[in-house]
Amino acid sequence: MRKNTVGFFICIFLSLVNPAVISAEEAPIDVAQIKRYEGIFGMCGPQIPLERRMQEYERTFQGSPWINGIMIIEGWKAIQPQPDKFDWSQVDKLIALAARYNRKVSLFFVSFDAPQWVYQQGVSEFKFSDKNPHHKTYGQKRIVPVPVSDEFYGLWSNFIREAGKRYDSNPTVAGVVIMGVNFHSGETYIPLRQQEEIEQAKKFHITPDSVLQYWKKYIDLYMQAFPSTVCKLHIAEMFRNDRTVLDRVVAYGVERYPERFQIQTNKLNGKGDQSGQHEYDLIMQYSSKITVGFQMLASFKDRERQGSMLMTLVNGVRAQAKYYELWFGDATDQKTSKVFYDLWQEGKNLGWEKLLERAKEEGDYTASGQKKKERNLQKNRHRGRRQRF
């Protein structure tokens, strides 16, 4: 009896001296308990009124069983308008709708859509001109927080931890988008094109090394705040003169969190063979190690920008994508989403090569880089005409 008592107190002492002995964080991850984010999902952003989103997706869930859920997009300032005030009501309603129809959601909290009070608490402003012609703010001056700073990290990490407490245990919430060094999209793109932006980057120490270190911190933050939820990174080129930064950010997530770290690009399209594009090649590189997926570049109703659906899925199936995110109008259009689903199943069953053969037969195939060559040739011809006159 005395030996058992001594042994008991030794175990208690060891656990107090070294909490890792009993720490849940150190326990092996039970992969079977991790929620999956796979299938076809519709985008669900705040630019569309909540009532319409609710109505459209309820109708979609009732009539389109191949739609597996939605990606809920909500700005930081809408949820935390004041430092001590949170309003999760819109997110909660959409999650409840998905749960009612046994669908899944991923959460995309927009870090750069920040409340005004963050600047009053020491976060610096980054100013740039929106050069994306597909944005509503195209050509406008924008102000976002400088994300490569301890001040911003502290405030954003508090918000994400609150989100994790609220949603990580919810079985309907299968994924969350990792946000950190972001400026005007969910992608890891950094807008350092204009001289004004380059000067600010110097001022705020936005360098390849600082961006890499902060992305590691943000990845760790999400993994800790959402310990049983898939965490997705929307990858895009960061520094034109140093492509290795993106490579190292992705490698960090894959090596440290292979069970729950996922990557995607937001520009899958069918305008041609996408192999040779840096982000697409990264997806290909890691598709056998982690779950990968894609978001469409545009709606399939915009054929000029998105290209053919058939060629889109040649690129997607070849990369072994496990999930796709469709634009709102495509996800809620039963005919469009069903054709997409059927093509995906055909590609998985027959192989992407069969889809490629069809794309070539139907005239949808364009070789890798061919579109870019054609655009450059057209630009050069235009310059030549201007010079002659």
C-alpha positions in Angstrom: 0.0 0.0 0.0 2.8 2.4 0.9 4.6 1.8 -2.5 1.4 2.6 -4.4 1.0 5.9 -2.4 4.6 6.9 -3.1 4.2 6.1 -6.8 1.1 8.2 -6.9 2.8 11.3 -5.5 5.8 10.8 -7.8 3.4 10.9 -10.8 1.8 14.1 -9.5 5.1 15.7 -8.9 6.3 14.9 -12.4 3.2 16.3 -14.0 3.6 19.6 -12.1 7.3 19.9 -13.0 6.7 19.0 -16.6 3.2 19.8 -17.8 4.0 18.2 -21.2 3.6 14.8 -19.5 -0.2 15.3 -19.4 -0.6 18.2 -21.8 -3.3 17.7 -24.4 -1.3 19.7 -26.9 1.5 17.1 -26.8 -0.9 14.2 -27.3 -0.8 12.5 -30.7 -3.4 13.8 -33.1 -6.3 11.4 -33.8 -6.7 11.9 -37.5 -10.0 10.1 -37.4 -11.4 13.0 -35.2 -10.4 15.7 -37.6 -13.2 17.2 -39.6 -12.9 16.9 -43.4 -13.3 19.7 -45.9 -13.9 17.9 -49.2 -16.4 18.2 -52.0 -18.0 21.1 -53.8 -18.6 24.3 -51.8 -20.3 27.6 -52.7 -18.9 31.0 -51.8 -21.0 33.0 -49.5 -19.8 36.6 -49.1 -21.2 39.7 -47.3 -21.6 41.6 -50.6 -24.9 39.7 -51.0 -27.6 40.4 -48.4 -27.9 37.7 -45.7 -31.6 37.0 -46.5 -30.8 36.3 -50.1 -27.8 34.1 -49.2 -30.1 32.1 -46.8 -32.8 31.7 -49.4 -30.5 30.7 -52.2 -28.5 28.2 -50.3 -31.6 26.6 -48.6 -33.0 26.1 -52.1 -29.6 24.7 -53.2 -29.3 22.3 -50.3 -32.8 21.0 -51.0 -32.3 20.4 -54.7 -28.5 19.9 -55.2 -27.2 17.0 -53.0 -23.8 17.3 -54.8 -23.2 20.7 -53.1 -21.4 19.8 -49.9 -21.6 23.2 -48.2 -20.5 26.9 -48.2 -17.5 29.1 -47.5 -18.8 31.9 -45.2 -16.9 35.1 -45.7 -17.2 37.9 -43.1 -15.2 41.0 -42.4 -13.4 41.5 -39.0 -15.1 44.9 -38.5 -18.6 43.5 -38.9 -18.0 41.0 -36.1 -15.9 43.1 -33.7 -17.0 46.7 -34.2 -15.6 47.6 -30.8 -12.7 46.1 -28.8 -15.0 44.5 -26.3 -18.0 43.8 -28.5 -18.6 40.8 -30.8 -21.5 40.0 -33.1 -21.4 36.5 -34.6 -25.1 36.5 -35.5 -24.8 36.4 -39.3 -22.2 33.6 -39.2 -24.3 31.6 -36.7 -27.4 31.8 -38.9 -25.5 30.5 -42.0 -23.9 27.7 -39.9 -27.3 26.7 -38.6 -28.7 26.6 -42.1 -25.9 24.3 -43.3 -26.3 22.1 -40.2 -30.0 21.7 -40.8 -29.3 20.1 -44.2 -26.2 18.2 -43.0 -23.8 20.3 -45.0 -20.3 21.6 -43.9 -18.9 25.1 -43.9 -15.5 26.8 -43.8 -15.0 30.2 -42.2 -13.1 33.0 -43.9 -12.7 35.9 -41.5 -11.2 38.9 -43.5 -8.3 40.3 -41.5 -7.7 43.4 -43.7 -11.3 44.4 -43.4 -10.4 45.7 -40.0 -12.4 47.9 -37.6 -11.2 51.5 -37.2 -10.3 51.0 -33.6 -7.2 48.9 -34.5 -5.5 52.0 -35.8 -6.2 53.8 -32.5 -4.5 50.9 -30.7 -1.2 51.3 -32.5 -1.6 49.4 -35.8 0.0 51.3 -38.8 -1.8 52.0 -42.0 -0.7 50.6 -45.4 -1.9 52.6 -48.4 -2.1 51.3 -52.0 -4.0 51.6 -55.2 -6.2 48.6 -56.1 -5.0 47.5 -59.6 -7.3 44.5 -59.9 -9.9 45.4 -62.6 -12.3 42.8 -61.3 -12.5 44.4 -57.8 -15.3 46.9 -57.0 -12.5 49.1 -55.6 -10.4 49.0 -58.8 -8.4 52.2 -59.2 -9.2 53.4 -55.7 -6.9 54.2 -52.9 -7.2 51.6 -50.1 -6.0 51.6 -46.5 -5.4 48.3 -44.7 -3.5 47.4 -41.5 0.2 46.6 -41.7 0.1 42.9 -40.9 3.8 42.4 -40.4 3.8 43.9 -36.9 3.4 42.7 -33.3 0.6 45.3 -32.8 -1.5 43.8 -35.5 -0.6 40.2 -34.6 -1.7 40.8 -31.0 -5.2 42.1 -31.9 -5.8 39.7 -34.8 -4.7 36.7 -32.7 -7.2 37.7 -29.9 -10.0 37.7 -32.5 -9.0 34.3 -33.9 -8.8 32.7 -30.5 -12.3 34.0 -29.8 -13.5 32.5 -33.1 -11.8 29.2 -32.2 -13.5 29.0 -28.8 -16.8 29.5 -30.5 -16.6 27.3 -33.6 -13.8 24.7 -33.3 -16.0 22.2 -31.5 -18.9 22.7 -33.9 -19.2 19.6 -36.2 -20.6 21.7 -39.0 -17.4 23.9 -39.2 -15.0 21.8 -41.2 -12.5 24.4 -42.3 -11.1 27.8 -41.6 -9.1 30.1 -44.0 -5.7 31.1 -42.5 -5.3 34.9 -42.7 -2.3 36.9 -41.7 0.0 38.7 -44.2 -2.9 39.7 -46.4 -3.7 43.0 -48.1 -6.8 42.9 -50.3 -7.7 39.2 -50.7 -7.6 35.9 -49.0 -4.5 35.1 -51.0 -1.0 35.5 -49.8 -0.4 38.1 -52.5 1.6 41.3 -51.5 0.9 44.4 -53.6 4.4 45.8 -54.0 4.0 47.2 -57.6 3.9 51.0 -57.2 6.7 53.1 -55.9 4.5 54.3 -53.0 4.0 50.6 -51.9 7.7 49.8 -52.2 8.6 52.8 -50.0 6.1 51.7 -47.4 7.5 48.2 -47.5 10.9 49.6 -46.6 9.4 51.7 -43.8 7.4 48.9 -42.2 10.2 46.2 -42.8 8.0 44.1 -45.1 10.8 41.8 -46.4 11.0 38.2 -47.4 12.4 37.3 -44.0 9.8 39.2 -42.0 6.9 37.9 -44.1 8.1 34.3 -43.7 8.4 34.6 -40.0 5.0 36.2 -39.6 3.3 33.6 -41.8 4.7 30.9 -39.6 3.2 32.7 -36.5 -0.2 33.0 -38.2 -0.2 29.3 -39.2 0.7 28.3 -35.7 -2.1 30.7 -34.4 -4.8 29.0 -36.4 -3.7 25.5 -35.7 -3.8 26.2 -31.9 -7.1 28.2 -32.0 -8.8 25.5 -34.2 -7.2 22.2 -33.0 -9.7 19.9 -34.6 -10.5 21.9 -37.8 -8.8 22.0 -41.2 -6.8 25.2 -41.7 -6.6 26.3 -45.4 -4.0 28.7 -46.9 -4.9 30.5 -50.2 -1.5 30.6 -51.9 -0.4 33.3 -54.3 2.9 34.7 -55.3 4.4 37.1 -52.8 7.6 38.6 -54.0 8.3 38.7 -57.7 12.1 38.7 -57.1 12.0 35.9 -54.5 9.6 33.0 -55.3 11.1 30.9 -52.5 9.1 32.8 -49.8 5.9 31.1 -50.8 7.7 27.8 -51.1 9.0 28.1 -47.6 5.6 29.1 -46.1 3.9 26.1 -47.6 6.7 23.8 -46.6 6.4 24.9 -43.0 2.7 24.2 -42.9 3.0 20.8 -44.6 5.9 19.6 -42.4 4.5 20.8 -39.1 0.8 20.1 -39.6 0.3 17.5 -42.4 -3.0 16.2 -41.0 -4.8 19.6 -41.0 -2.9 22.0 -43.2 -4.5 22.4 -46.7 -3.5 24.7 -49.6 -5.5 26.0 -52.6 -5.2 28.6 -55.3 -8.1 30.9 -56.2 -7.5 31.0 -59.9 -8.3 27.6 -61.3 -9.5 28.1 -64.8 -10.0 26.4 -68.2 -8.3 28.9 -70.4 -5.4 26.5 -70.9 -3.0 24.1 -69.3 -2.0 25.6 -66.0 1.1 23.5 -65.4 4.2 25.8 -65.2 2.4 28.3 -63.0 4.2 28.5 -59.7 1.2 28.2 -57.4 -0.4 25.4 -59.5 2.9 23.5 -59.5 3.0 23.8 -55.7 -0.4 22.2 -55.5 0.9 19.4 -57.8 4.0 19.0 -55.6 2.0 18.5 -52.4 -1.2 16.8 -53.6 0.1 13.4 -52.6 1.0 14.6 -49.0 -1.9 16.8 -48.0 -5.4 17.6 -49.1 -5.4 20.3 -51.8 -8.2 22.2 -53.6 -9.1 25.1 -55.7 -11.4 28.1 -56.0 -12.5 29.2 -59.4 -11.0 32.3 -61.0 -14.4 33.5 -62.1 -17.9 32.4 -62.7 -18.5 29.9 -65.6 -20.9 32.5 -66.9 -17.8 34.6 -67.7 -16.4 32.3 -70.4 -13.7 34.8 -71.4 -12.2 35.0 -67.9 -12.9 31.5 -66.6 -12.5 29.5 -69.8 -14.2 26.1 -70.4 -15.5 24.0 -67.6 -14.0 20.9 -69.2 -10.5 22.3 -69.3 -10.9 23.7 -65.8 -11.5 20.1 -64.5 -8.5 18.8 -66.6 -6.4 21.1 -64.4 -8.2 20.2 -61.2 -8.4 16.4 -61.6 -4.7 16.2 -62.7 -3.8 18.0 -59.4 -5.9 15.5 -57.4 -8.0 18.2 -55.9 -10.3 17.1 -53.1 -12.5 20.2 -53.0 -13.6 23.0 -55.3 -15.1 26.4 -54.4 -17.6 27.7 -56.9 -18.8 31.3 -57.2 -22.2 32.1 -55.7 -24.1 32.1 -58.9 -22.6 28.8 -60.1 -23.1 27.0 -56.8 -26.7 28.0 -56.6 -27.5 27.3 -60.3 -28.5 23.6 -60.3 -27.7 23.0 -63.9 -24.2 24.5 -63.8 -23.2 22.8 -60.5 -24.5 19.4 -61.7 -22.5 19.6 -65.0 -19.4 20.5 -62.9 -20.0 17.6 -60.5 -20.6 15.0 -63.3 -17.4 16.1 -65.1 -15.4 15.8 -61.9 -16.7 12.3 -61.3 -15.9 11.4 -64.8 -12.4 12.6 -64.4 -11.9 10.8 -61.2 -13.2 7.5 -62.7 -11.5 7.6 -66.1 -8.5 9.7 -65.3 -7.6 13.3 -66.2 -6.0 12.1 -69.5 -9.5 11.2 -70.8 -10.8 14.6 -70.0 -7.7 16.1 -71.7 -8.5 14.0 -74.9 -12.0 15.4 -74.8 -10.8 19.0 -74.3 -8.5 18.6 -77.4 -11.3 17.1 -79.5 -13.7 19.9 -78.6 -11.1 22.6 -79.1 -10.9 23.7 -75.5 -7.2 22.9 -75.0 -4.5 25.5 -75.0 -0.9 24.5 -74.2 0.8 25.8 -71.1 1.9 29.4 -71.4 0.3 29.8 -74.9 -2.3 32.3 -73.8 0.5 34.5 -72.3 2.5 34.3 -75.4 -0.5 35.3 -77.5 -1.2 38.3 -75.2 2.4 39.4 -75.3 2.4 39.1 -79.1 -0.7 41.2 -79.3 0.8 43.9 -77.1 3.9 44.0 -79.2 1.8 44.4 -82.4 -0.2 47.2 -80.8 3.0 49.0 -79.8 4.3 48.6 -83.3 1.2 50.2 -84.8 1.4 53.1 -82.4 5.1 53.7 -83.3 4.3 53.7 -87.1 1.7 56.5 -86.5 
